[in-house]
Amino acid sequence: QVQLQESGPGLVKPSQTLSLTCTVSGVSFTDTYYYWSRFRPPPGKGLEWVGYISYSGSLYYSPSLKSRTSISRDTSKNQFILQLRSVTPEDTAVYSCAGGNLGVAPEGYSDSKEYTYWGQGTQVSVSS
């Protein structure tokens, strides 16, 4: 059974860096064609894709967040870590990690419906 367990602080001060970890169990993080993403819901909208790291370690970020986003992985722990720099109150959201086998050339990597496995979501508030 594949499970994604999220961890990280619930409160971050403005201008600081948000760091969230997603630990994967039940499947190897590096299994072929698996992609691991972060989503968040912006206010009044559907899920917003933040970025992904693939089974091979390739990275891709949302253009709107690219300048502030980094995703890394620890394969020994089957984890991937999101870092979002210079946060503002507008970054307050529930952040969710997701994973799935998206195939050899995924076009739907930013579509939440393409992902099979989801973490429980982590509420992050940005406030002084």
SULPE-V929870 format. One line per field, one symbol per residue. ss: DSSP state (@ for helix, = for strand, . for the rest). psi: psi as a letter, one per 20 degrees, with the letter a starting at -180 (. if undefined). burial: # if it has 16 or more other ideal C-beta (glycine too) atoms within 10 Angstrom, else .. Layout:
ss: ???
psi: ???
burial: ???
This chain:
ss: ..======..==.....========........========.....========....===....@@@======....======....@@@.=========..........@@@..==...=====..
psi: ppqppqqrqipqqqirpppppoppqiqphjppjpqorpqqoqpjrapppgrqprhijqqpqphiihiippprqnhhjlqqppporlqrhiiprppqqqqrojahmpikhjohiiphpqriqppppoq.
burial: ...#.#.....#.....#.#####..#.#....#######......#########....###..#..####.#....#####.#..#...###.########...#..##.#.##.###..#.#.#..
